[in-house]
Amino acid sequence: MPSRYASRSMIEQLRRLPLFALGLIAACVTQPGPEYSAFCPQPTACTAPPPAPPRINALEAVSFAALPDWNQGEQAAAWNALLASCQALRWRTQWNGVCAKATQLRAPGDDAARRFFEDHFVPWRLANPDGSPEGLVTGYYEPLLRGSRIKAAPYLYPLYAPPDDLLTIELAGVNPEVRNLRLRGRLEGKKVVPYYTRAEIERGVAPVAGKEIAWVDDPVEAFFLQIQGSGRVRLDNGEVLRIGYADQNGHPYQSIGRYLVDRGELKAGEASMQAIGAWGMANPQRLGELLNQNPSYVFFREAPVRDPDSGPVGALGLALTPARSIAVDPRYAPLGAPVFLATTWPGSAAPLSRLVLAHDTGGAIRGPVRADFFWGFGAEAGTLAGRMRQPARMWVLLPKGYIPAGYLPAGNVPAAAAEGTVPPQ
């Protein structure tokens, strides 16, 4: 088999060949690539690279008739969440027109709200890379923990603000295609290395001393506060702190529920927050081992509780709306956009089809058909969130004329959607 690259002696021999012979050899040359030699050993081997697999769009434009129970949905109940989105989106070219019209409607009923969406939006069905439209929706909530400003039994488990040596590396300036990707690390000499894992932070390796916002009385609840991303802490004097996401150590989230299932400690489908908490109470000596299976670690900031009835602030900078806000992967569903979600109630087969708004993101929310449903504040919301791990289908509603980035038309784009291509967010 000849080498990928011609040797110097071969080149000298080629120079001496007649022009017609060079033409024959040139006809047997392929474009150099990682798996193809520059010269074909025989005519039958002189073939083009295999065709690329067909492109599958993560979003495909459909009609509202494709949305299950759309005509029976309570779209008016999502109106305040839409207006909240418009606070952040109204200055963007692709949203300012539709947001201006939405604010004029004030408080429409279901029929008027439904007509508004049908007149001004196009549903785009979300699909996985293999073309499957079914994904996963989990739940989250704003928990209430018991705590103290100082470390004193039983308040022994800290909630930290970001440490001073945590670096955030933005890559958008290097490559716009990774504008949503941020790396975390720390300096070690002149090198940037990964930041400390959960286990290392718990061992005291990271410089987090003095960064304690509060101390709480339950290590499992402190762990789940990091999973939820925000919560409240009630102090002994009655004061309530709101704790919000500030940063993360950069390590990927790993499910401790999956770890327990894989080891036979819990049955598949039963790894809820409540079941994991019960396991921790029954196995306190192994709790540290379990929690450290997730190397991800979240740091917090303190936020004032201006309105006890409002939700925590999500990734869009807006208060989350209970049962109408979701966390999404913003690579596929633009933050602020309405999303029609077809799933089932937590731990049930009863249908739950609802118009929600993409107000948040999450470290474990990756992929086109993936969402985290915000249930609200308190114990009841926690019960629903802890049990929610349901199959789901999703449609993101985009203003007419907004064509998602990377979309390759396949002849099925409704005329309303194809009125013009709008730059992605």
C-alpha positions in Angstrom: 0.0 0.0 0.0 1.6 3.3 -1.0 2.2 6.0 1.7 -0.3 8.8 2.0 2.3 11.2 0.9 4.5 10.7 -2.3 8.2 10.2 -1.7 10.8 12.6 -3.3 11.9 9.8 -5.7 8.4 9.2 -6.8 7.9 12.9 -7.5 11.1 12.9 -9.7 9.8 9.9 -11.6 6.5 11.6 -12.2 8.2 14.7 -13.6 9.8 12.5 -16.4 6.5 10.9 -17.5 4.7 12.0 -20.6 1.9 14.5 -20.2 -0.8 11.9 -21.1 0.5 9.6 -18.4 0.4 12.4 -15.9 -3.2 13.0 -16.9 -4.1 9.3 -16.2 -2.6 9.5 -12.8 -4.3 12.8 -12.1 -7.6 11.2 -12.9 -6.9 8.8 -10.0 -6.2 11.5 -7.4 -8.7 12.1 -4.6 -8.8 15.0 -2.2 -6.4 14.2 0.7 -8.3 13.5 3.9 -7.8 11.7 7.2 -8.7 8.3 5.8 -7.7 8.6 2.1 -4.3 8.4 0.4 -3.2 11.1 -2.0 -2.6 8.6 -4.8 -4.9 5.7 -5.6 -3.1 2.3 -5.8 -5.6 1.0 -8.4 -8.5 2.4 -10.4 -11.1 0.5 -8.3 -9.7 2.2 -5.2 -10.0 5.7 -6.6 -13.4 6.4 -5.1 -15.0 9.4 -3.4 -15.4 9.4 0.4 -18.7 7.8 1.6 -21.6 10.2 1.6 -22.3 12.0 4.8 -25.4 10.7 6.8 -28.5 12.7 6.2 -28.8 15.9 8.2 -31.5 15.7 10.9 -32.7 19.1 12.1 -33.1 19.5 15.8 -36.1 21.8 15.0 -38.8 21.2 12.3 -41.6 23.7 11.6 -45.1 22.2 12.0 -48.6 23.5 12.3 -50.5 24.1 15.6 -52.7 21.1 14.7 -49.6 18.9 15.5 -49.6 20.0 19.2 -51.6 17.5 21.3 -54.5 19.1 23.3 -53.5 22.6 22.0 -57.2 23.6 21.7 -57.9 22.4 25.2 -54.9 24.1 26.8 -55.1 27.0 29.3 -52.8 29.3 27.3 -54.0 32.4 29.2 -52.4 30.9 32.3 -49.0 31.4 30.6 -49.6 35.0 29.7 -47.9 36.6 32.6 -44.9 34.3 32.0 -44.9 35.5 28.4 -45.0 39.1 29.4 -42.1 38.4 31.8 -40.1 37.0 28.8 -40.9 40.1 26.9 -39.2 42.2 29.5 -35.9 40.7 28.4 -36.7 40.1 24.7 -38.6 43.2 23.6 -35.4 45.0 22.5 -34.4 42.1 20.2 -35.3 42.6 16.5 -36.9 39.2 16.2 -39.1 39.7 19.3 -39.9 43.4 19.6 -43.0 43.3 17.3 -44.7 40.3 18.9 -43.8 41.6 22.4 -45.3 45.0 21.7 -48.6 43.3 20.6 -48.6 41.0 23.6 -48.3 43.9 26.1 -51.3 45.5 24.5 -53.6 42.5 25.2 -53.2 42.8 29.0 -55.1 39.8 30.3 -56.7 37.7 27.4 -58.8 34.7 27.9 -57.8 31.3 26.6 -59.4 31.7 23.2 -57.8 35.2 22.7 -54.4 33.9 23.9 -54.6 30.9 21.6 -55.4 33.1 18.6 -52.5 35.4 19.5 -50.0 32.5 19.4 -51.5 31.1 16.2 -51.4 34.5 14.5 -47.8 35.5 15.6 -45.9 32.3 16.2 -44.8 29.1 14.4 -44.3 25.8 16.4 -41.0 24.1 15.8 -40.9 20.4 16.8 -37.8 19.5 18.7 -36.1 16.2 17.9 -33.0 14.3 19.1 -30.0 13.7 16.8 -31.5 10.3 15.8 -34.7 12.0 14.8 -36.7 10.7 17.7 -39.1 13.4 19.1 -39.4 11.9 22.6 -37.1 13.1 25.4 -37.1 13.6 29.2 -38.6 16.2 31.6 -37.6 16.3 35.2 -38.7 18.7 37.9 -37.1 21.2 40.2 -38.3 23.6 42.9 -37.2 26.2 45.5 -36.6 24.3 48.8 -36.7 25.7 52.3 -33.7 24.8 54.5 -33.0 25.5 58.2 -29.8 27.4 58.9 -27.6 29.8 60.7 -25.1 32.6 59.9 -22.5 30.9 62.1 -21.3 27.3 62.4 -22.8 25.8 65.5 -24.6 22.4 65.9 -26.7 21.3 64.3 -25.8 23.8 61.5 -22.6 22.2 60.3 -22.9 22.1 56.5 -21.8 25.2 54.6 -23.2 27.0 51.6 -20.3 28.7 49.8 -20.0 31.8 47.7 -17.5 31.4 44.7 -13.9 31.1 45.8 -11.4 33.7 44.6 -9.3 31.3 42.6 -12.2 30.1 40.4 -11.6 31.1 36.8 -14.3 31.4 34.1 -13.0 31.0 30.5 -15.3 32.5 27.8 -14.8 31.0 24.3 -17.2 33.1 22.3 -14.4 35.4 21.2 -12.5 32.5 19.8 -15.3 30.6 18.2 -18.9 31.9 17.9 -20.2 28.4 17.7 -19.3 27.8 21.3 -20.8 31.0 22.6 -22.8 29.2 25.2 -19.8 27.2 26.5 -17.9 28.4 29.5 -15.0 26.6 31.1 -14.1 26.7 34.8 -10.6 26.2 36.1 -7.8 27.5 38.3 -4.2 28.5 37.8 -1.4 26.1 38.7 1.8 27.9 37.9 1.3 29.1 34.4 -1.2 26.5 33.5 -5.0 26.5 33.7 -6.2 23.2 35.2 -9.7 21.9 36.1 -11.1 23.2 39.3 -11.4 21.1 42.4 -14.0 18.3 42.5 -16.8 18.0 45.1 -14.7 15.5 47.0 -11.7 17.8 47.1 -13.8 20.8 48.1 -15.4 18.8 50.9 -11.9 17.7 52.1 -10.9 21.4 52.4 -8.5 21.5 49.5 -10.1 24.5 47.8 -9.7 28.0 49.4 -13.3 28.3 50.4 -12.8 29.3 54.1 -14.4 32.6 54.8 -16.8 32.2 51.8 -19.7 30.7 53.8 -23.0 32.4 53.3 -24.8 30.2 55.8 -24.6 26.8 57.5 -27.5 24.3 57.3 -28.4 21.3 59.3 -28.8 18.6 56.6 -26.1 17.5 54.1 -28.6 15.9 51.8 -30.7 19.0 51.6 -27.6 21.1 51.0 -26.7 18.7 48.2 -30.2 19.0 46.6 -30.1 22.8 47.0 -27.1 22.6 44.6 -29.1 20.5 42.2 -32.1 22.9 42.3 -29.8 25.9 41.9 -31.7 28.2 44.4 -33.6 28.0 47.6 -34.4 29.7 50.9 -32.8 29.4 54.3 -34.8 30.2 57.5 -32.7 31.3 60.4 -33.5 30.7 64.0 -34.5 34.3 64.5 -37.2 34.0 61.7 -35.2 35.8 59.0 -35.4 34.1 55.6 -32.4 34.2 53.2 -32.9 33.6 49.5 -29.9 31.7 48.0 -29.3 31.8 44.3 -26.9 30.2 41.8 -23.6 32.1 41.4 -21.2 29.7 39.8 -20.1 26.1 39.4 -16.8 24.2 39.5 -17.0 23.1 35.9 -17.3 19.4 36.4 -20.2 17.6 34.8 -23.2 16.6 36.8 -23.4 12.9 37.7 -26.6 11.4 39.0 -26.3 9.9 42.5 -29.7 8.3 41.9 -28.3 6.4 38.9 -25.3 5.4 41.1 -27.7 3.8 43.7 -29.7 2.0 41.0 -26.6 0.6 39.3 -25.4 -0.7 42.6 -28.8 -2.3 43.4 -29.4 0.0 46.4 -32.6 1.4 44.8 -34.9 0.0 42.1 -35.1 1.7 38.7 -37.8 4.3 38.6 -37.7 4.8 42.4 -34.7 7.0 42.7 -36.6 10.1 43.7 -35.2 12.9 46.0 -37.3 11.4 48.8 -35.9 7.9 48.3 -32.3 9.2 48.1 -32.9 11.2 51.3 -34.3 8.1 53.0 -31.3 6.1 51.9 -29.0 8.7 53.3 -30.7 8.6 56.7 -30.4 4.8 56.7 -26.7 4.8 55.6 -25.1 7.9 57.2 -21.6 6.3 57.2 -21.8 6.0 53.4 -23.4 9.3 52.7 -20.1 11.1 51.8 -19.2 8.4 49.4 -22.6 8.7 47.7 -22.6 12.5 47.4 -19.0 12.6 46.0 -20.1 10.5 43.1 -21.3 13.8 41.6 -18.1 15.8 41.1 -20.1 19.0 40.2 -20.3 21.6 43.0 -22.4 24.8 42.9 -21.6 28.1 44.6 -24.2 30.6 45.7 -25.0 34.2 46.2 -27.4 35.8 48.6 -30.4 37.6 47.1 -33.0 39.7 48.9 -36.6 38.3 49.3 -38.5 41.3 48.0 -41.7 39.3 47.2 -42.1 36.0 49.1 -44.6 34.9 46.4 -42.2 35.4 43.5 -39.9 32.7 42.3 -36.1 32.7 42.2 -34.3 34.4 39.4 -33.5 32.2 36.4 -30.9 32.3 33.7 -32.8 35.0 31.8 -32.6 37.3 34.8 -36.3 37.0 35.5 -38.3 35.5 38.4 -39.4 32.0 37.6 -43.2 31.4 37.3 -44.3 28.3 39.2 -45.7 25.5 36.9 -45.1 27.8 33.8 -41.3 28.2 33.7 -38.9 25.5 32.5 -35.1 25.1 32.2 -33.9 24.2 28.7 -30.8 23.7 26.6 -30.5 27.2 25.0 -28.7 25.7 22.0 -32.1 24.4 20.8 -34.7 26.4 22.6 -33.9 30.2 22.8 -34.3 31.6 26.3 -37.5 33.4 26.8 -39.4 31.5 24.0 -42.7 29.8 24.7 -42.5 26.0 24.6 -45.4 23.6 24.3 -44.7 20.6 26.5 -46.5 17.3 26.2 -45.7 15.0 29.1 -47.4 13.3 32.1 -47.9 14.3 35.7 -45.1 13.2 38.1 -45.1 9.5 38.7 -48.3 9.1 36.6 -49.5 8.4 33.2 -52.1 11.2 33.3 -51.4 13.7 30.5 -49.9 17.0 31.2 -49.9 19.2 28.1 -49.0 22.8 28.8 -47.7 26.0 27.4 -44.6 27.0 29.4 -41.7 29.5 28.9 -38.0 28.8 28.6 -36.8 30.9 31.5 -33.8 28.9 32.9 -30.9 26.5 32.1 -29.3 23.8 34.1 -26.1 21.8 34.2 -27.9 18.5 33.6 -30.3 19.9 31.0 -28.5 18.9 27.7 -30.1 18.0 24.4 -32.9 19.2 22.2 -35.8 17.3 23.9 -34.8 17.9 27.5 -36.5 20.2 30.1 -36.6 20.8 33.8 -40.1 21.9 35.0 -40.2 24.5 37.8 -42.9 23.6 40.4 -42.5 26.5 42.8 -41.6 26.9 46.4 -42.1 24.6 49.4 -42.8 21.0 50.4 -45.6 20.3 48.0 -43.6 21.6 45.0 -40.7 19.5 46.3 -42.8 16.3 46.3 -43.9 16.9 42.7 -40.3 17.8 41.5 -38.8 14.9 43.3 -41.1 12.4 41.5 -40.9 13.9 38.1 -39.0 11.9 35.5 -41.4 11.7 32.6 -41.2 11.1 28.9 -41.9 14.3 27.0 -42.3 15.9 23.6 -41.5 19.6 23.0 -42.3 22.3 20.5 -40.7 25.7 20.7 -42.8 28.6 19.5 -40.8 31.2 17.5 -42.1 34.5 16.0 -43.1 34.2 12.3 -40.0 34.9 10.2 -37.6 33.5 12.8 -35.6 30.6 11.3 -33.4 28.8 13.8 -29.7 28.8 13.4 -28.4 25.8 11.4 -31.8 24.9 10.0 -31.7 23.2 6.5 -35.1 23.6 4.8 -36.6 20.4 3.6 -39.7 21.8 1.8 -41.9 21.7 4.8 -41.4 25.2 6.3 -44.8 26.9 6.6 -45.0 30.1 4.6 -45.4 32.1 7.8 -42.1 30.8 9.1 -40.3 31.3 5.7 -41.1 35.0 5.4 -37.6 35.9 6.3 -34.5 34.5 8.0 -33.8 36.1 11.4 -30.3 35.9 12.9 -30.2 33.5 15.9 -30.0 34.8 19.5 
